[in-house]
Amino acid sequence: MKLKQILVLTIITAFMFSCGEDKKDTTTASEKVEINKDFDYNVEQFADIKVLRYQIPGWENLTLKEQKLVYYLTQAGLSGRDIMWNMNYRHNLKIRKALESVYANYDGDKNADDWKAFEVYLKRVWFSNGIHHHYSNDKIKPEFSSEYLKDLLAKTNKTLEGEAFDVIFNDKDAKKVNLTKDVDNVLLSAVNFYGPDVTSADVENFYKKKVSPNPEKPLSYGLNSQLVKVDGVLTERVYKSGGLYGSAIDEIVKWLELAKGVAENKAQGDALGLLIQYYKTGDLQTWDDYNVAWTAATDGNIDYINSFIEVYNDPAGYRGSYEGIVQIKDFDMSEKMSVLSENAQWFEDNSPLMDAHKKDSVVGVTYKVVNVAGEAGDASPSTPIGVNLPNANWIRAAVGSKSVSLGNIINAYNNAGSTGRLKEFVHDDEEYELEEKYGQIADKLHTALHEVIGHASGQLNPGVGETKETLKKYASTLEEGRADLVGLYYLYNPKLQELGLVDDWKSVGKAAYDGYIRNGLMTQLIRLNLGDDVEEAHMVNRQWVSAWAFEKGKADNVIEKVTRDGKTYFNINDYEKLHELFGQLLRETQRIKSEGDYKAVEDLVEGYGVKVDQAIHAEVLERNKQFTSAPYSGFVNPVLVAEKNDKGEITKVKVKQPNTFEGQMMRYSKDYGFLPTEN
């Protein structure tokens, strides 16, 4: 499960899951590595996007072998970049290559408003890995005419015709992922996981017939394939060497084999070997074998995420998006936070879940704070800030999981500059002061609790299918909300102070609750156009958690809606009762998951998480106009440069920072463009 950044207003909300403490050496816990205080995190801003940089603290303290491992893994991740573009929409690669050709070769008036609009459109497409917005899923609207683009194409001798040209300007394929109630979500989603004539019923019926060899260890059917109709017959096109995306996968494999050769230990090398085998064969049993081996391989300084993993982009919840993240362990912060995984059983035993839904033995939960060295695919430019994998429930129960918090990414968010929005949306000085003093530690702990305790907690009832089958399109938002609720429930608990994680648990809990409610009911609406529903899984879960708690607490005035000088605020009057409400909702969300109660999750999500109070939305947008900082942020990656001797052997890997966003995007297209425009 991936924890996306919430709302990059830096300090607008206590629920940014951030830490911002200096990171330590990646090879010893005793030698401190300072982050460069003068580092310029900001690259540029356009439309609703801010592009940032991040540092890799401790890089110089890695051994040459470790640097090689990071370099090879990073190259492997980038080699699959085009896969994500094609997954997002069938015409994305053709459109991108045409627009990039215009950008590189046009020598006309670059001060004209139309050209500037073209540049912004291209940058937005780069940022979203396609023509649909990375968060809202709406098609990005160009602020120039089709005639202007035709003129640019003609002047640069580039061709873009037919549907690939028309779709930039028309209303076709308007949503990458359409989760609207009472429509055919598969048929009306533009994401390229399904053929254009495949329906939701087709998908459901196709996978009903799939039976895992061992029902206790269900295979992740559909994870690494495209489902299409060939002569009217449903057929899977599997992602593998020699199959769909084979030319890019062969490049990934090439770099993974080099990485395997410099693995830190046998367990890590064996896991890489299984990942290579999976890419070569597309065999889902090998995928499970790999995840078991990868989860158990916890020693070493370097780790990674690579393959077709998260299913948020699939309206049916089967198909994994390609992503790659390369990580260097932050020993000091990981050691401080390991107390959570060591006490995972206590949290499970003391949760408000029904006894039948609690795990008797929480196994193999590892938690690390890491520094990212490179990201690709669905993790870039818009990046998660925390990840818990693997996603298979049976592996979590039998083997465990790995949870990571991306420390240097969070640090970059925290140091990129304040927007000043916090004062606009807090109810009073007390709320502001709580956020200023305790907000970052609250965020850091919520990330850890969400990933380590939240995703690892609870169990399905015997005989209940995987959540993608029982809860369908609501599975992702239910799981993210459930993990949020675990974190919220324990953030207001003296156990955190007993474990030495906080000095004042009540103040930390209050800051966390203030920030969550403020964001869930108001500030995240900055990301939506007036009149839009909430659709992205994480935004939906934050709204249904907050709105449910607000409604259920009305009788006791737990959360008060305050109007002052024509502005709306939400003020928490009773933190104790809000804590109880979060516990009640946690119990219910686990029941829904454990029992596979589709009607209940539909009522919860549609009733509280999708529709927006239009008056409040209009007000929030108006109040936000005074701030110029963009609501979304993402990153360029540091450039790892391998220096070689006369024999072609790597002698050192240097870290360089890119100067511009467009420079990195154009270089990526040139160096990692391994797919044809049609797949």
C-alpha positions, 0 to 999 in steps of 0.5 A, spaced: 500 500 500 502 506 498 501 513 502 501 519 497 502 525 500 496 529 502 496 536 500 503 540 499 501 546 503 507 544 507 504 546 514 497 547 512 495 541 515 498 537 521 496 531 517 502 531 512 505 525 515 512 529 515 518 529 519 523 534 517 529 532 522 536 531 519 538 524 517 544 520 519 549 516 516 547 510 512 552 506 514 553 507 521 548 510 526 554 514 530 556 518 525 552 524 523 550 526 516 548 533 515 543 535 510 546 541 506 542 547 509 543 551 503 540 546 498 535 549 493 529 545 494 525 548 489 525 547 481 519 551 478 512 552 479 507 551 473 499 550 473 497 547 479 504 543 480 510 545 484 517 541 482 522 540 488 529 537 488 531 532 494 538 530 497 541 523 498 544 524 505 550 519 507 551 518 499 559 519 500 559 514 506 556 508 502 561 503 499 563 502 492 559 496 492 553 499 495 553 505 490 553 500 484 547 496 487 543 503 488 545 505 481 543 499 477 537 498 481 535 506 479 537 504 472 532 498 472 527 503 475 527 508 469 528 503 464 520 501 465 518 508 465 514 508 458 510 502 461 507 507 466 505 512 460 502 506 456 498 503 462 495 510 463 492 511 456 493 508 450 495 514 446 500 517 451 507 515 448 505 517 441 502 524 444 508 525 448 513 524 443 510 528 438 509 534 443 517 533 445 519 533 438 515 540 437 518 542 444 525 540 441 525 543 434 520 549 434 524 555 432 518 560 432 516 565 437 517 563 444 514 569 447 507 568 444 502 566 449 500 560 445 507 557 446 507 559 453 501 555 454 504 549 450 510 549 454 505 549 460 501 543 457 507 539 456 510 540 463 503 538 466 503 531 461 510 530 463 508 530 471 502 526 470 505 521 466 500 522 460 494 526 458 490 525 465 491 529 471 495 525 476 491 526 482 484 528 479 484 523 473 481 528 469 483 529 462 488 536 462 485 541 458 490 545 453 490 553 453 491 553 446 487 551 440 488 545 435 489 549 430 495 552 433 498 545 435 497 543 427 501 549 426 507 547 430 507 540 428 507 542 421 513 547 422 517 541 426 515 536 420 512 532 426 505 528 425 500 526 430 493 525 427 487 521 428 484 519 435 491 521 438 490 528 436 483 529 437 483 526 444 487 532 446 481 537 445 475 533 445 471 530 450 473 523 449 476 518 454 475 524 459 477 520 466 483 516 466 479 512 472 472 513 473 469 510 479 462 514 479 456 510 482 452 506 477 456 506 471 460 501 468 467 503 471 471 499 466 468 501 460 468 508 462 475 509 464 481 511 459 486 507 463 490 502 458 489 496 463 483 493 458 481 493 451 476 499 449 470 494 449 471 490 455 466 491 461 466 491 468 461 484 468 467 481 463 472 482 468 468 480 474 466 473 470 473 472 467 476 472 474 470 468 477 473 462 473 480 463 476 482 458 481 488 458 485 492 452 486 492 453 493 486 457 495 489 459 502 494 462 498 490 466 492 494 468 486 494 475 484 490 474 478 490 480 473 496 483 476 501 483 470 496 483 464 492 487 460 485 484 459 482 485 451 478 481 447 480 477 441 475 475 436 470 476 441 474 472 446 477 475 453 484 474 453 490 476 457 496 480 454 501 478 460 507 483 461 514 479 460 520 478 456 517 476 449 510 479 451 507 485 452 512 491 454 517 486 453 522 491 450 522 495 456 522 489 461 528 486 457 532 493 459 529 492 466 532 485 467 539 487 464 540 492 470 537 487 475 542 482 473 547 487 474 544 489 481 544 481 483 551 481 482 553 486 487 547 484 492 549 485 499 547 478 501 544 472 499 537 473 501 537 480 497 540 476 491 536 470 491 530 475 491 532 479 486 533 472 482 526 471 483 524 478 480 528 477 474 525 470 473 518 473 474 519 478 469 522 473 464 516 468 465 510 473 467 508 467 472 504 469 478 506 464 483 513 466 482 511 473 483 508 470 490 515 467 491 519 473 490 514 477 495 516 472 500 523 472 499 523 480 498 519 481 505 524 476 509 530 479 506 531 485 511 538 485 512 543 490 508 543 498 507 539 498 500 532 496 498 528 497 493 521 496 490 520 494 483 514 491 478 507 492 477 504 493 484 499 498 486 492 497 483 489 504 485 489 506 477 485 500 476 477 501 476 476 493 478 482 493 482 486 487 479 492 490 475 498 493 478 501 500 476 509 499 474 513 503 479 520 503 482 523 506 488 530 505 490 532 506 498 538 507 502 536 505 510 537 511 515 539 507 521 538 512 526 531 514 525 529 507 523 532 505 530 528 510 533 522 508 530 523 500 530 519 500 537 513 500 533 514 494 529 517 491 536 510 492 539 505 491 533 502 485 537 500 490 543 497 495 538 493 489 535 491 486 542 489 493 544 485 495 538 477 496 538 476 491 533 472 485 534 476 479 537 474 475 531 478 480 527 484 481 531 490 477 529 493 472 534 500 473 532 502 479 528 509 477 524 514 480 520 513 487 521 519 491 519 519 498 519 525 503 516 526 510 515 529 510 508 532 516 504 530 515 496 536 515 491 531 514 485 524 513 483 520 511 477 513 510 474 507 511 478 512 513 484 515 519 479 514 525 479 509 525 484 511 520 489 509 517 495 511 518 502 510 511 505 509 504 503 507 498 506 508 491 502 507 486 499 499 487 498 497 480 498 493 479 505 496 471 506 503 474 505 502 479 510 499 474 515 504 468 514 510 472 513 509 479 514 511 486 511 515 491 510 514 498 511 518 504 509 517 512 510 521 516 505 525 520 510 528 525 505 522 526 501 518 528 507 524 533 509 524 536 502 517 537 503 518 540 509 524 545 507 521 547 500 518 553 504 511 555 507 505 557 504 502 561 510 495 557 509 495 554 516 493 561 519 488 562 514 484 555 516 486 554 523 480 556 528 484 559 533 491 561 536 491 554 540 490 550 534 495 554 530 500 553 536 499 546 537 500 545 529 507 549 530 509 545 536 507 538 535 505 537 527 511 534 525 512 529 530 504 527 529 505 527 522 511 522 522 508 518 527 501 517 523 505 515 517 509 510 522 502 507 525 498 507 518 504 503 515 506 499 520 500 497 525 495 499 520 496 495 514 498 489 518 492 489 523 486 485 522 484 479 518 479 476 514 474 471 516 475 464 514 472 463 506 472 471 505 475 472 498 480 478 497 478 485 498 478 486 490 473 481 489 468 483 495 469 490 496 471 491 488 472 499 487 471 501 494 477 496 496 483 501 496 479 507 499 477 502 505 484 499 506 487 506 506 481 509 511 482 503 515 490 504 516 488 512 517 484 510 523 489 505 526 493 511 526 488 516 529 486 511 534 493 510 537 495 517 536 491 519 542 494 514 547 499 514 552 502 508 550 506 513 545 509 516 551 510 510 555 514 507 548 518 514 549 516 516 542 513 523 544 514 527 550 506 530 551 501 524 548 495 529 548 498 535 545 501 530 539 494 527 539 490 533 539 495 536 533 494 530 529 486 530 530 486 538 528 490 537 522 486 531 520 479 534 520 481 540 518 484 537 511 478 532 511 473 537 511 476 543 508 483 544 505 484 538 501 478 541 497 483 546 494 485 540 489 478 540 486 474 544 481 468 547 484 462 542 482 467 536 482 466 529 486 472 527 490 474 521 487 482 519 488 482 513 493 486 517 499 482 524 498 475 520 499 478 516 505 480 522 508 473 525 507 469 519 509 473 518 516 472 526 517 465 527 515 462 520 519 466 523 525 463 530 524 456 527 523 456 522 529 459 527 534 453 532 532 449 530 538 455 531 543 458 537 539 464 533 538 466 537 532 463 544 532 462 548 525 464 555 526 462 561 522 466 567 524 467 573 519 463 569 513 469 564 514 468 557 516 472 553 521 471 546 524 473 546 532 474 540 536 471 540 542 472 533 545 478 530 543 476 524 548 470 523 544 473 524 537 478 518 539 472 514 541 468 515 535 475 513 531 475 507 535 468 505 533 469 507 525 475 503 525 471 497 528 466 498 523 471 498 517 475 492 519 468 488 520 467 490 513 473 488 510 473 482 514 466 480 512 467 483 505 460 487 506 460 490 499 453 494 501 456 497 507 462 500 504 458 502 498 454 506 503 460 509 507 464 511 501 458 514 497 454 517 503 460 520 506 466 520 502 464 522 495 460 528 495 462 535 497 459 541 500 459 546 495 458 552 499 464 550 503 468 548 497 466 555 494 469 558 500 475 554 501 477 556 493 476 563 495 480 563 501 485 560 497 486 565 492 491 569 496 496 564 496 500 563 490 503 556 492 501 550 488 497 545 491 501 539 488 508 537 489 513 532 485 520 531 484 526 531 479 530 525 481 538 526 483 542 524 477 547 518 478 553 518 474 557 512 474 565 514 473 569 508 469 576 507 468 579 504 462 577 497 463 570 500 463 569 498 470 565 503 475 570 506 480 565 511 483 558 514 482 557 521 483 550 524 485 548 531 481 542 535 481 538 536 475 537 544 473 530 544 470 524 539 470 524 539 462 531 537 462 530 531 466 524 529 462 527 530 455 533 526 457 529 520 460 525 520 454 531 520 450 535 515 454 529 510 457 524 510 451 524 503 450 517 502 448 514 503 441 508 508 441 503 503 440 502 497 445 
